[in-house]
Amino acid sequence: MTTYDLHQHLWPAGFVTALRERTSPPQLAGDELVTCEGRFVLDLGDHDPGKRVRGLDADGIDVAVLSLQPSLGLERLAADECSALEEAWVDGIRALLAESTRFAAFSPSVLRDGFRGVSLGSSMLLDLDRAAPVLDAAAAADAVVFVHPNAGLETQADRPAWWEWVVDYPARMQEAYVMWLAKGRQRWPSLKVLFAMLAGGGPFQLERLARQGLDVRSTLDPNTFLEVSTHGRRAIELCVETFGVGQLAYGSDTPVVDPQPTLEAVRGFGDAVTHVLQSDTPGRLLA
């Protein structure tokens, strides 16, 4: 059975060039990525496809599913700027997919031919009328919608540098997840939706939601999935106890974070659980 990592980011050369040519965020300045959240040193070697394949081999993963992270803040740009960056990424990824069977990809913002689904920023689910054309198209194509946190704001001086990543990203993902439970699922009952990073811990709120009268059985939906990136055994175990293993899938958020802690946590549950998270559930999503 094929094993998958459903959450990786890779920037093709044309997209890197487009970022370098920009004079405002998001842009590359030397070895720094500049976004609306701040400046971050990065190693562009991490986006080399050959290096990425070697990493997949080392981790025992057959296929990495790539997406263009909404946390870059493209949705804040003028439409033509956003489109130019998205198309630079799409063109490079299409070429990579034609060359290698080790990669698949979600298309940014809208469904495109040759992609396994569409990736959306979490804020899109807060305005379901605005998101409807994309969600309608994904439902009609039986494609998966991958929900990823949007960009935030630059960390305030009186807060730790990790604040956005630990507090604000999860909060936005929880908001998207609960909105989907409250309004989205009824409107698109058959749509397959995959929430990054365990929906920011959204499932941890189910007992509180029940106290507000929500029928939490509605969360046990066969078409709503959670990927486990950036989490460890305790968080994954709580979700397994709530949903069973069939609604969880493996994702790593490579190269943004080190994949090893999450990979080790998943494999610590044993071969049967690992098989479901890395093969069975991704196979259902991407079929």
C-alpha positions as semicolon CSV with decimal commas, in nm:
position;residue;x (nm);y (nm);z (nm)
1;M;0,000;0,000;0,000
2;T;0,117;0,352;-0,080
3;T;0,208;0,567;0,219
4;Y;0,132;0,939;0,217
5;D;0,225;1,261;0,390
6;L;-0,072;1,492;0,321
7;H;0,087;1,817;0,438
8;Q;0,410;1,932;0,279
9;H;0,514;2,259;0,119
10;L;0,760;2,285;-0,169
11;W;0,846;2,595;-0,370
12;P;0,947;2,537;-0,732
13;A;1,220;2,753;-0,884
14;G;0,979;2,982;-1,069
15;F;0,792;3,060;-0,750
16;V;1,117;3,135;-0,565
17;T;1,213;3,373;-0,846
18;A;0,874;3,544;-0,824
19;L;0,920;3,596;-0,449
20;R;1,270;3,738;-0,502
21;E;1,139;3,989;-0,756
22;R;0,886;4,132;-0,512
23;T;0,953;4,446;-0,309
24;S;0,678;4,393;-0,052
25;P;0,556;4,093;0,150
26;P;0,553;3,813;0,076
27;Q;0,905;3,832;-0,061
28;L;1,248;3,674;-0,035
29;A;1,529;3,901;0,078
30;G;1,854;3,706;0,079
31;D;1,796;3,405;0,300
32;E;1,494;3,560;0,472
33;L;1,127;3,516;0,396
34;V;0,942;3,841;0,466
35;T;0,568;3,811;0,528
36;C;0,303;4,015;0,706
37;E;0,397;3,814;1,017
38;G;0,766;3,913;1,017
39;R;1,103;3,795;0,885
40;F;1,210;3,431;0,893
41;V;1,543;3,277;0,799
42;L;1,502;2,971;0,580
43;D;1,708;2,722;0,382
44;L;1,590;2,714;0,021
45;G;1,772;2,384;-0,014
46;D;1,479;2,234;0,174
47;H;1,271;2,298;-0,139
48;D;1,497;2,094;-0,366
49;P;1,287;1,802;-0,500
50;G;1,581;1,562;-0,485
51;K;1,645;1,643;-0,120
52;R;1,275;1,609;-0,048
53;V;1,264;1,262;-0,206
54;R;1,562;1,156;0,002
55;G;1,373;1,272;0,309
56;L;1,068;1,071;0,204
57;D;1,284;0,764;0,162
58;A;1,438;0,811;0,506
59;D;1,092;0,844;0,662
60;G;0,940;0,552;0,474
61;I;0,688;0,770;0,289
62;D;0,602;0,704;-0,075
63;V;0,416;1,023;-0,173
64;A;0,418;1,379;-0,039
65;V;0,109;1,588;-0,110
66;L;0,217;1,948;-0,167
67;S;0,028;2,270;-0,113
68;L;0,098;2,643;-0,125
69;Q;0,057;2,763;0,230
70;P;-0,206;3,037;0,282
71;S;0,007;3,154;0,575
72;L;0,219;3,344;0,319
73;G;-0,064;3,596;0,304
74;L;-0,135;3,585;-0,070
75;E;-0,505;3,647;-0,012
76;R;-0,419;3,996;0,116
77;L;-0,265;4,098;-0,215
78;A;-0,434;4,261;-0,511
79;A;-0,602;3,998;-0,728
80;D;-0,344;4,019;-1,007
81;E;-0,052;3,986;-0,764
82;C;-0,209;3,689;-0,590
83;S;-0,289;3,521;-0,922
84;A;0,065;3,572;-1,056
85;L;0,222;3,407;-0,751
86;E;-0,028;3,122;-0,748
87;E;0,026;3,052;-1,118
88;A;0,405;3,057;-1,075
89;W;0,366;2,790;-0,807
90;V;0,111;2,589;-1,009
91;D;0,328;2,587;-1,323
92;G;0,631;2,463;-1,132
93;I;0,437;2,199;-0,944
94;R;0,271;2,073;-1,262
95;A;0,616;2,021;-1,411
96;L;0,730;1,838;-1,098
97;L;0,423;1,612;-1,100
98;A;0,496;1,523;-1,463
99;E;0,850;1,422;-1,371
100;S;0,799;1,234;-1,046
101;T;0,546;0,994;-0,897
102;R;0,668;1,083;-0,547
103;F;0,451;1,393;-0,534
104;A;0,085;1,489;-0,557
105;A;-0,062;1,831;-0,488
106;F;-0,358;2,039;-0,381
107;S;-0,433;2,339;-0,601
108;P;-0,432;2,682;-0,432
109;S;-0,765;2,868;-0,407
110;V;-0,947;2,699;-0,697
111;L;-0,965;2,347;-0,831
112;R;-0,735;2,286;-1,128
113;D;-0,682;1,989;-1,358
114;G;-0,408;1,754;-1,247
115;F;-0,443;1,829;-0,876
116;R;-0,595;1,602;-0,611
117;G;-0,800;1,874;-0,447
118;V;-0,792;2,238;-0,345
119;S;-0,628;2,412;-0,049
120;L;-0,804;2,701;0,121
121;G;-0,712;2,939;0,399
122;S;-0,910;2,888;0,717
123;S;-1,085;3,225;0,683
124;M;-1,265;3,102;0,370
125;L;-1,488;2,881;0,582
126;L;-1,605;3,182;0,783
127;D;-1,790;3,316;0,478
128;L;-1,952;3,012;0,320
129;D;-2,133;3,214;0,054
130;R;-1,798;3,350;-0,063
131;A;-1,647;3,002;-0,055
132;A;-1,945;2,838;-0,226
133;P;-1,813;2,836;-0,586
134;V;-1,494;2,656;-0,479
135;L;-1,676;2,416;-0,247
136;D;-1,942;2,343;-0,509
137;A;-1,673;2,261;-0,765
138;A;-1,486;2,037;-0,523
139;A;-1,805;1,853;-0,429
140;A;-1,896;1,800;-0,795
141;A;-1,549;1,663;-0,869
142;D;-1,538;1,450;-0,552
143;A;-1,216;1,633;-0,464
144;V;-1,079;1,699;-0,118
145;V;-1,066;2,046;0,038
146;F;-0,756;2,100;0,252
147;V;-0,804;2,375;0,514
148;H;-0,482;2,545;0,629
149;P;-0,436;2,847;0,859
150;N;-0,422;3,190;0,702
151;A;-0,149;3,442;0,772
152;G;-0,178;3,647;1,087
153;L;-0,019;3,973;1,197
154;E;0,335;4,052;1,297
155;T;0,400;3,937;1,653
156;Q;0,359;4,222;1,899
157;A;0,671;4,328;2,085
158;D;0,527;4,227;2,423
159;R;0,454;3,870;2,307
160;P;0,689;3,575;2,248
161;A;0,801;3,509;1,891
162;W;0,607;3,181;1,888
163;W;0,273;3,345;1,977
164;E;0,123;3,342;1,628
165;W;0,217;2,978;1,568
166;V;0,097;2,845;1,905
167;V;-0,201;3,069;1,979
168;D;-0,339;3,245;1,671
169;Y;-0,301;2,972;1,407
170;P;-0,488;2,716;1,623
171;A;-0,755;2,972;1,709
172;R;-0,825;3,041;1,341
173;M;-0,836;2,669;1,264
174;Q;-1,077;2,606;1,551
175;E;-1,300;2,884;1,421
176;A;-1,306;2,731;1,072
177;Y;-1,371;2,381;1,206
178;V;-1,660;2,483;1,430
179;M;-1,815;2,693;1,150
180;W;-1,796;2,389;0,926
181;L;-1,973;2,178;1,190
182;A;-2,235;2,446;1,252
183;K;-2,320;2,541;0,893
184;G;-2,093;2,394;0,628
185;R;-2,153;2,024;0,664
186;Q;-2,529;2,054;0,625
187;R;-2,479;2,251;0,304
188;W;-2,217;2,017;0,152
189;P;-2,289;1,676;0,311
190;S;-2,072;1,470;0,077
191;L;-1,772;1,705;0,051
192;K;-1,444;1,564;0,182
193;V;-1,275;1,824;0,403
194;L;-0,932;1,778;0,561
195;F;-0,836;2,016;0,843
196;A;-0,465;2,074;0,904
197;M;-0,306;2,039;1,250
198;L;-0,605;1,862;1,409
199;A;-0,818;2,167;1,327
200;G;-0,612;2,364;1,578
201;G;-0,746;2,147;1,858
202;G;-1,106;2,205;1,756
203;P;-1,208;1,853;1,864
204;F;-1,092;1,937;2,217
205;Q;-1,390;2,174;2,240
206;L;-1,660;1,915;2,177
207;E;-1,760;1,877;2,542
208;R;-1,797;2,253;2,573
209;L;-1,999;2,258;2,252
210;A;-2,230;1,992;2,392
211;R;-2,302;2,220;2,688
212;Q;-2,423;2,478;2,437
213;G;-2,669;2,235;2,284
214;L;-2,468;2,118;1,980
215;D;-2,529;1,756;1,890
216;V;-2,166;1,646;1,895
217;R;-2,260;1,327;1,714
218;S;-2,260;1,551;1,406
219;T;-1,881;1,570;1,440
220;L;-1,855;1,196;1,376
221;D;-1,889;1,267;1,007
222;P;-1,725;1,024;0,762
223;N;-1,631;1,311;0,527
224;T;-1,454;1,536;0,781
225;F;-1,089;1,449;0,839
226;L;-0,808;1,577;1,059
227;E;-0,439;1,562;0,979
228;V;-0,197;1,539;1,268
229;S;0,094;1,771;1,181
230;T;0,278;1,946;1,467
231;H;0,106;1,728;1,730
232;G;0,221;1,436;1,944
233;R;0,082;1,131;2,114
234;R;-0,146;1,299;2,369
235;A;-0,336;1,510;2,117
236;I;-0,358;1,229;1,862
237;E;-0,476;0,982;2,127
238;L;-0,756;1,217;2,236
239;C;-0,877;1,241;1,877
240;V;-0,853;0,866;1,826
241;E;-1,070;0,815;2,136
242;T;-1,323;1,066;2,002
243;F;-1,340;0,979;1,631
244;G;-1,161;0,647;1,592
245;V;-0,856;0,622;1,370
246;G;-1,045;0,638;1,041
247;Q;-1,088;1,017;1,043
248;L;-0,721;1,092;1,105
249;A;-0,444;1,118;0,849
250;Y;-0,070;1,173;0,863
251;G;0,075;1,511;0,767
252;S;0,408;1,662;0,865
253;D;0,417;2,032;0,758
254;T;0,761;1,971;0,606
255;P;0,981;2,178;0,576
256;V;0,823;2,432;0,812
257;V;0,873;2,199;1,110
258;D;1,077;1,889;1,186
259;P;0,850;1,594;1,093
260;Q;1,014;1,345;1,327
261;P;0,823;1,406;1,654
262;T;0,484;1,361;1,486
263;L;0,604;1,071;1,273
264;E;0,739;0,893;1,581
265;A;0,414;0,961;1,771
266;V;0,205;0,810;1,492
267;R;0,424;0,503;1,461
268;G;0,423;0,465;1,837
269;F;0,059;0,354;1,812
270;G;0,167;0,046;1,620
271;D;0,150;-0,082;1,266
272;A;-0,229;-0,101;1,239
273;V;-0,289;0,263;1,334
274;T;0,007;0,380;1,126
275;H;-0,133;0,197;0,824
276;V;-0,468;0,372;0,861
277;L;-0,319;0,720;0,903
278;Q;-0,057;0,688;0,630
279;S;-0,230;0,463;0,375
280;D;-0,598;0,384;0,424
281;T;-0,734;0,729;0,505
282;P;-0,517;0,920;0,256
283;G;-0,613;0,664;-0,007
284;R;-0,982;0,731;0,058
285;L;-0,928;1,105;0,045
286;L;-0,728;1,107;-0,276
287;A;-0,922;0,840;-0,466
